[in-house]
Amino acid sequence: MTRPPGRSLGRPRPAPGAAAPKSAPPFPILFQDSRFLVIDKPAGLPVHPGPAGGPSVESAFPLLSRRADGPWLAHRLDRDTSGCLLIALRKQALLAAQAAFAAGTVEKTYWAVVHGRPAAESGTVRLRMARRTSPAGWRMVEDPHGQAPLGQVPRGQESETEWRVLASDGRQSWLALRLLTGRTHQARLHCASLGCPILGDPVYGRADGQVLHLMSRRLALKLTPPVAATAPPPPHIAATLARHGWPLPPDASGPSG
């Protein structure tokens, strides 16, 4: 039976009495058509294989397509960030997705649970971000110079995030973040710049013994036909929301949900 294009999917389940598949991707599939997959990347799973090997999104590519060319990652998520990740199954689809990301037309909504509460109910963070390396490792920082001297290339890149408080008890807050640019560690640095580092982020916050509470909630590309997917909260974020008694929004498909 042919699957309708663009149908949202869960992990395939065998029919009653049928044998389970010998191998399946180590992540749920949220959207699939002939051009793309959107997977629900688990927290802790890197997108690239590490020097020592081990599981990664790319190591599962042979399970996603039998084509000699591809699949390809259309963008990336940090190892500890869960949720929507776009994979292109065709080179032409990859180029279309890359053009959409470069043009800033991709809708990228993240959820984060942070320490404290922002000073307002919503707002926008705009920073020039640059990478800094030290003996302890690297991290992204706000470029203190803002502008490079005349004739020199700026050392940082502009970044912009719209944010909104979904719920808060004063000690912790649940934020919806709409990333208008796609810089490395953008959501993490921007939340920290609000004075509200993300739970489980020892780089931009403090070591609190928790898993990073950041997820790629929704991804949408205005292609023809369009691509859109929404990821459920991973267990550690769902448990935190439940502990606070914060219900999921009734309309989880919109930009703020």
VEXDREN-2710 file (C-alpha; in Angstrom, 1 decimal):
% VEXDREN-2710
k/r/px/py/pz
1/MET/0.0/0.0/0.0
2/THR/1.4/3.4/-0.9
3/ARG/1.6/5.9/1.9
4/PRO/0.1/9.3/1.1
5/PRO/2.7/12.1/0.7
6/GLY/3.4/14.2/3.7
7/ARG/1.7/12.0/6.2
8/SER/2.7/12.4/9.8
9/LEU/4.0/9.1/11.2
10/GLY/4.9/7.4/14.4
11/ARG/7.3/4.5/14.7
12/PRO/6.0/1.7/12.5
13/ARG/4.2/-1.0/14.4
14/PRO/3.7/-4.5/13.1
15/ALA/0.2/-5.9/12.5
16/PRO/-1.1/-8.3/15.2
17/GLY/0.7/-11.6/14.7
18/ALA/3.2/-10.3/12.3
19/ALA/6.9/-10.5/13.0
20/ALA/8.6/-7.3/14.2
21/PRO/11.1/-5.7/11.7
22/LYS/14.7/-6.9/12.0
23/SER/15.9/-3.3/12.4
24/ALA/14.3/0.0/12.8
25/PRO/15.7/3.5/13.2
26/PRO/16.5/4.3/16.9
27/PHE/14.1/7.3/16.8
28/PRO/10.4/8.0/15.9
29/ILE/9.6/9.5/12.5
30/LEU/7.3/12.5/12.7
31/PHE/6.9/13.3/9.0
32/GLN/7.8/11.4/5.9
33/ASP/7.4/11.9/2.1
34/SER/9.6/11.1/-0.9
35/ARG/11.8/14.2/-0.2
36/PHE/12.2/14.4/3.6
37/LEU/12.0/12.8/7.0
38/VAL/11.5/14.7/10.2
39/ILE/12.7/12.6/13.1
40/ASP/12.2/13.0/16.8
41/LYS/15.9/13.0/17.9
42/PRO/16.3/11.7/21.4
43/ALA/18.3/13.7/23.9
44/GLY/21.8/12.3/24.2
45/LEU/22.0/11.0/20.6
46/PRO/24.6/13.0/18.6
47/VAL/23.9/13.7/14.9
48/HIS/27.4/12.8/13.9
49/PRO/29.5/9.7/14.9
50/GLY/32.1/10.6/17.5
51/PRO/35.8/9.8/17.4
52/ALA/35.1/6.6/19.5
53/GLY/32.2/5.6/17.4
54/GLY/28.8/4.7/19.0
55/PRO/25.2/5.5/17.9
56/SER/24.4/8.6/16.1
57/VAL/21.7/9.9/13.7
58/GLU/24.0/9.5/10.7
59/SER/24.9/5.9/11.7
60/ALA/21.2/5.1/11.2
61/PHE/21.1/6.5/7.7
62/PRO/21.3/3.0/6.0
63/LEU/18.0/2.2/7.7
64/LEU/16.3/5.3/6.2
65/SER/17.2/4.9/2.6
66/ARG/18.7/2.4/0.2
67/ARG/19.9/5.1/-2.3
68/ALA/23.6/5.3/-2.9
69/ASP/23.5/9.1/-2.6
70/GLY/22.1/10.4/0.7
71/PRO/20.4/10.8/3.1
72/TRP/21.7/14.1/4.4
73/LEU/21.2/16.2/7.5
74/ALA/19.5/19.4/6.5
75/HIS/20.5/21.1/9.8
76/ARG/21.7/20.0/13.2
77/LEU/20.8/19.7/16.9
78/ASP/23.1/19.5/19.8
79/ARG/23.6/16.1/21.3
80/ASP/21.5/16.9/24.4
81/THR/18.7/18.8/22.5
82/SER/15.8/16.6/21.5
83/GLY/13.0/17.0/19.0
84/CYS/12.4/17.8/15.3
85/LEU/15.4/17.2/13.0
86/LEU/15.1/17.4/9.2
87/ILE/16.7/14.8/7.0
88/ALA/16.7/15.1/3.2
89/LEU/16.3/12.0/1.1
90/ARG/17.2/13.6/-2.2
91/LYS/19.9/16.1/-3.2
92/GLN/17.5/18.5/-4.7
93/ALA/15.4/18.4/-1.5
94/LEU/18.6/19.1/0.5
95/LEU/19.4/22.2/-1.6
96/ALA/15.8/23.5/-1.2
97/ALA/15.9/23.0/2.6
98/GLN/19.3/24.7/2.8
99/ALA/18.0/27.7/0.8
100/ALA/15.0/28.0/3.1
101/PHE/17.2/27.9/6.2
102/ALA/19.6/30.5/4.7
103/ALA/16.7/32.8/3.8
104/GLY/15.3/32.6/7.3
105/THR/11.9/31.2/6.1
106/VAL/11.9/28.0/8.2
107/GLU/9.7/28.1/11.3
108/LYS/11.7/26.8/14.3
109/THR/10.0/26.7/17.6
110/TYR/11.8/25.4/20.7
111/TRP/10.6/24.7/24.2
112/ALA/12.9/25.3/27.2
113/VAL/12.4/25.1/31.0
114/VAL/14.6/27.6/32.6
115/HIS/15.7/28.8/36.1
116/GLY/13.9/31.9/37.3
117/ARG/11.5/34.0/35.4
118/PRO/12.1/36.7/32.7
119/ALA/11.3/40.3/33.6
120/ALA/8.5/40.4/31.0
121/GLU/5.9/38.0/29.6
122/SER/7.5/38.1/26.1
123/GLY/10.2/39.7/24.2
124/THR/13.0/39.4/21.7
125/VAL/16.7/38.8/22.2
126/ARG/19.2/40.1/19.7
127/LEU/22.9/39.4/20.1
128/ARG/26.0/39.2/18.1
129/MET/27.4/35.8/18.9
130/ALA/31.0/34.7/18.7
131/ARG/32.8/31.5/19.6
132/ARG/35.4/31.7/22.4
133/THR/37.9/28.9/23.2
134/SER/39.7/28.4/26.5
135/PRO/41.7/25.6/28.2
136/ALA/38.3/24.5/29.7
137/GLY/36.7/24.2/26.2
138/TRP/34.7/26.4/23.9
139/ARG/31.4/28.3/24.3
140/MET/29.4/31.0/22.5
141/VAL/29.5/34.5/24.0
142/GLU/28.1/37.9/23.2
143/ASP/30.6/39.7/21.0
144/PRO/31.6/42.6/23.2
145/HIS/32.7/44.8/20.3
146/GLY/29.4/44.6/18.3
147/GLN/31.0/46.0/15.2
148/ALA/34.4/45.2/13.6
149/PRO/36.8/47.9/12.7
150/LEU/36.4/49.4/9.2
151/GLY/37.4/47.0/6.5
152/GLN/37.5/43.9/8.8
153/VAL/35.0/41.0/8.9
154/PRO/32.9/41.0/12.1
155/ARG/34.0/38.3/14.6
156/GLY/30.5/37.4/15.6
157/GLN/27.2/36.7/13.9
158/GLU/23.9/38.4/14.5
159/SER/21.3/36.2/16.2
160/GLU/17.6/36.8/17.1
161/THR/15.1/34.9/19.2
162/GLU/11.5/35.7/20.0
163/TRP/10.4/34.3/23.4
164/ARG/7.2/34.0/25.4
165/VAL/6.5/32.7/28.9
166/LEU/4.1/29.7/28.7
167/ALA/4.0/29.1/32.5
168/SER/6.1/30.0/35.6
169/ASP/6.1/29.6/39.3
170/GLY/8.8/32.2/39.8
171/ARG/11.6/29.6/40.5
172/GLN/11.3/27.9/37.1
173/SER/9.6/29.0/33.8
174/TRP/8.5/27.2/30.6
175/LEU/9.4/29.2/27.6
176/ALA/8.5/29.0/23.9
177/LEU/11.3/30.2/21.7
178/ARG/11.1/31.1/18.1
179/LEU/14.5/31.1/16.6
180/LEU/14.8/33.6/13.7
181/THR/18.4/32.7/13.1
182/GLY/20.3/29.5/13.5
183/ARG/23.5/30.0/15.4
184/THR/25.3/27.4/17.5
185/HIS/23.9/27.3/21.0
186/GLN/21.6/30.2/20.2
187/ALA/18.7/29.2/22.4
188/ARG/21.0/28.4/25.3
189/LEU/23.0/31.6/25.2
190/HIS/19.8/33.7/24.7
191/CYS/18.0/32.2/27.7
192/ALA/21.1/32.8/29.8
193/SER/21.2/36.4/28.6
194/LEU/17.7/36.8/30.1
195/GLY/19.1/35.8/33.4
196/CYS/17.2/32.4/33.0
197/PRO/19.7/29.6/32.1
198/ILE/18.1/26.4/30.9
199/LEU/17.8/23.5/33.4
200/GLY/20.6/21.0/32.9
201/ASP/23.0/23.5/31.1
202/PRO/26.3/23.6/32.9
203/VAL/27.9/25.7/30.1
204/TYR/25.6/28.7/30.2
205/GLY/24.1/28.1/33.6
206/ARG/25.1/25.9/36.5
207/ALA/25.6/22.2/37.0
208/ASP/22.3/21.2/38.6
209/GLY/22.4/17.4/37.9
210/GLN/19.6/17.5/35.4
211/VAL/19.3/16.7/31.7
212/LEU/19.2/19.7/29.3
213/HIS/15.6/20.9/29.2
214/LEU/15.6/22.1/25.6
215/MET/13.7/20.6/22.7
216/SER/13.0/21.5/19.0
217/ARG/9.2/21.5/19.4
218/ARG/8.1/22.4/15.9
219/LEU/9.7/22.6/12.4
220/ALA/7.9/23.9/9.3
221/LEU/9.1/24.7/5.8
222/LYS/7.0/26.5/3.3
223/LEU/8.0/24.3/0.4
224/THR/5.7/22.8/-2.3
225/PRO/4.3/20.6/-0.8
226/PRO/5.0/22.0/2.7
227/VAL/6.9/20.1/5.4
228/ALA/5.8/20.4/9.1
229/ALA/6.2/18.3/12.2
230/THR/5.7/18.7/16.0
231/ALA/7.5/16.7/18.5
232/PRO/6.2/15.6/21.9
233/PRO/8.1/16.6/25.0
234/PRO/10.8/14.0/25.9
235/PRO/10.3/12.2/29.2
236/HIS/12.5/14.4/31.3
237/ILE/10.7/17.6/30.1
238/ALA/7.3/16.0/30.3
239/ALA/8.0/15.0/33.9
240/THR/9.1/18.5/34.8
241/LEU/5.9/20.1/33.3
242/ALA/3.8/17.5/35.1
243/ARG/5.5/18.1/38.4
244/HIS/4.6/21.8/38.1
245/GLY/1.1/21.0/37.0
246/TRP/1.6/22.8/33.6
247/PRO/-0.7/21.3/31.0
248/LEU/0.2/21.2/27.3
249/PRO/-1.4/23.9/25.2
250/PRO/-4.7/22.7/23.6
251/ASP/-3.5/23.8/20.2
252/ALA/0.0/22.4/20.0
253/SER/0.4/23.0/16.3
254/GLY/0.8/26.8/16.4
255/PRO/4.1/28.7/16.6
256/SER/3.7/29.2/20.4
257/GLY/2.8/25.6/21.0
END
